[in-house]
């Protein structure tokens, strides 16, 4: 029996529910944790000026470049195979099953987003990542068809939650960090050998409380927001003095 199955929380989970918490490539400890840390930051920061109006109207902010959005998503997708596979940490433990399951989850997320998102390119290019996020935890255990289903559910979950967060709850999570990483990571985290161990391990993170404390302290001391003019110009120009678009390049 491994050391982590004999002592501590993992030992208690294994003794009580038959198996310890399992998260092979970080659905929970990387993605869900990061997404739930980000949620209080988004809430404390507040929406962009002009995003939501008192009469109920919502101002749309379109992606600056669909080709760059696609490029970024697919660069991540290529690198994700290395991330998931090498989560084994040693060459002799590398499993082709992890690569196959990653591919299947990516396909499931992409197809689900294409249908659920009505062929919206933003959803179509982001949902391969939703599939990857969800499959990380159990990619070394799942059957490939199971990985396909996990990815498809994550794809629909991201589309529905991103739309709900932005339009119904009016939380201006610009990149959908909480729906993509927080929610899809938690969805992936509950799948494992013992459903109870997975659920306890997934909800037992201190991310939400920690994120609230840290970002709350920053807001009360140095502040979280740019001023209105800096926000209009964008952080690239206001802070870094560079531009991400040629038409806004600074002179001199």
N, C-alpha and C positions, 0 to 999 in steps of 0.2 A: 504494500500500500504506500502511495506517495506521501511525502511529508505533509503537503497541503491538504491531504484527505484525513490526516490524523489530528490536526490541531486547528485552532482558530475557527473563524466563521465558516470556512470551507469544510472543515471537519464536522462542524455541527450540521451543515446542510447535507453532507454526505450521510451522516448517521441518521438524520431525521427523515430525509426524503429520498435516500438511495443513491444520490449523485451530487457532486459539488457543482457550483456555478461554472458554466462553460462559456468562454468568449474567445474563440480562437484568434480572430483578427481585429477585434475592437469595435463591434457594433455598439456596445455599451460604453466601454472604458475610453474610447476615442470619440465616437460620433454622438451617441446619446448624451454623454457628459458635456461635450462641447456645445451641443444644441440647447441643452437646458441651462447652461451657464449664460448663453447668449440671450435667452428669453428675457430675463430681468433687465439686461442692458438695453434691449430694444424698447421695453416698456418705460424705463426711466428716461431714455433719450427722447422718446416721443416721436410723432410723425414729422416728416419733412413739411416745411412751410408750404401751404397751399395744397397739400395732399387731400385733406378731408374738409368739406365745407359744412357750415351749419345747416344749410338747406338739404343736406343728405347727399349731395353730389360728391363724386370722387374724381380727382384729377388723375388721368393716366400718365405714367412716365414710361415711355417706350424704351426698349433696349437700344443702346447707342449703336450696336453693330451685331446683327444676327450671325454673320460669318465668324466674328471673333468669339461670340458666345459658343458657337458650334466647335470652333477650334479648341477653345479652353476645355470644353466638356470632353472632347475625344482625346485630348492629351492626357487628361486625368484618367480616362477609361483605360488607355494603354498602360499607364503606370500602375493602375490598380491591380493588375494581374501580378506584377512583381511584389506589390505590398502584401496582398493576400497570401500568395504562395510562400513568400519568404517569412511570413509570420511563424512558420515552423522553426525559424531561428538557426537551424543547422541544415546543411545540404542533405545529409542522410535521412532527414525526416520530411523532405519535400514530397508532396502528394499531388499527383495529376488530378485527383478528385477535386481539390481546391480550385484548380484552374478551370475545370469543366463546370463546376457549380457557379463560379464567378461569371463565366460566359452565359450560362443559362439564366442567372438572375438579371444580368444586364439586358438580355433579350426580353425577358418578361417585363421588366420595368419600362423598356422602350416601347414595346407594343401596347402595354396598358396605357401609357401616357398618350400615345398617338390616338387611341380611341377615346379615353376619358377626357383628354384635353382638347378634343375636336381639332386635331392636327395643328395645334398651336406650337410653333417652333421652340418657344421657351420651355414648354413642358417636355417636348419630344427630346430636346438635347440635355435637359437636366435629369430626366428620369432614368437613364442608364446609371446615373450616380445614386439614385434612390435604391435601385436594385442592388448595386454594389454595397451600399451602406448596410442594407438589411441582411445580406447573406454573410457578412463578415463573421458573425458569431459562430454560426454552425457550418461554415463552408467545408470543414474537414469531416463532417458527419452526415450531411444530408444526401439523399438521393437526388440526382440531377433534376428529376421532375419536381421534386419538392422545392429545389432552388428556383426553378422556373415560376412556381406558384408564389413563393416568398417574394421574388422580385416583382411579379405582377401586382400583388397586393400592395407592395410598397409604392409602385407607380401610381396606382389609384389613390392611395393614402396621401401622397404628396400633392397630387393635383387638387384633391378635394380640400385638404387642410390649407394649402397655400391660398386658394380662392376664399375659403372661409375666414382665414386670418386677416387677409387684406381687405375684403369687401364687407364681411358681416361684423367681425370683431374690431375692425379698424385698427389693427396693429400693423404698423408700417415696417414689417420685416422685409427689407428691400430684396435680399437674395434668397429669402425663404430658408434661412438657416435652421430655425426651429422645426418647421415641417419636414425638411429634408433630412437633417441630421438628428434632431431631437426625437421626432416621432418615428421616422423610419428606423433609426437606430434602436429605439425601444421595441419596435415591432420585431426586428431581427433578434433582439436579445432574449425574447421570451421563448424562443425555440431551442430545445436542447434535450438532454436525456431525461431530466426531471423538470416538469413544467413549474413546480413550486419553487425549486431552487433558482430557476431562471427568473421567475417573477420577483422573488425577493432580491436577487442580485441586481435586477434592472431598476427597481424602484428604490433600492437602498442607497443610491448615490446621493451625495450631499451637494450636487451641482447647483440646484435651484437656490438653496439657502446660501451657499457660498457665493454664487454669482450676485445675488441680491445684496449681500453684505459688502462685497468688494466694489461693485458698481455704485451702490448707494454712497459709500464713503468717498469715492471719486467725485460723484455729483455734488456732494456737500462741501468738498474742499476745492478742487481745481476746476470742477465743472466738466460736463460731457460734451456739450454742443459747441459748434462754431457759431459766430454771430451771423446775422441774416445775410450780410454781404459776402462773407466767406463761404457760407453754405450755397449761395447762388453761384459763385465762381467755382465751387468744388474744392475738396480737400487737396487734390493734386496741385492746384495753383496756390491755394491759400497757405498750405503748410509746406509742401515739398518744392514749390516753385517750378514745377514741370507740368506739361500738359499731356493728356492721353490722346488728344485729337489734334491733327495738324491745323485746323482752323482757329484753335485757341492758343497756338504757340506764342510764348512771350517774346517780345522784342528785346534784343540786347543780351 
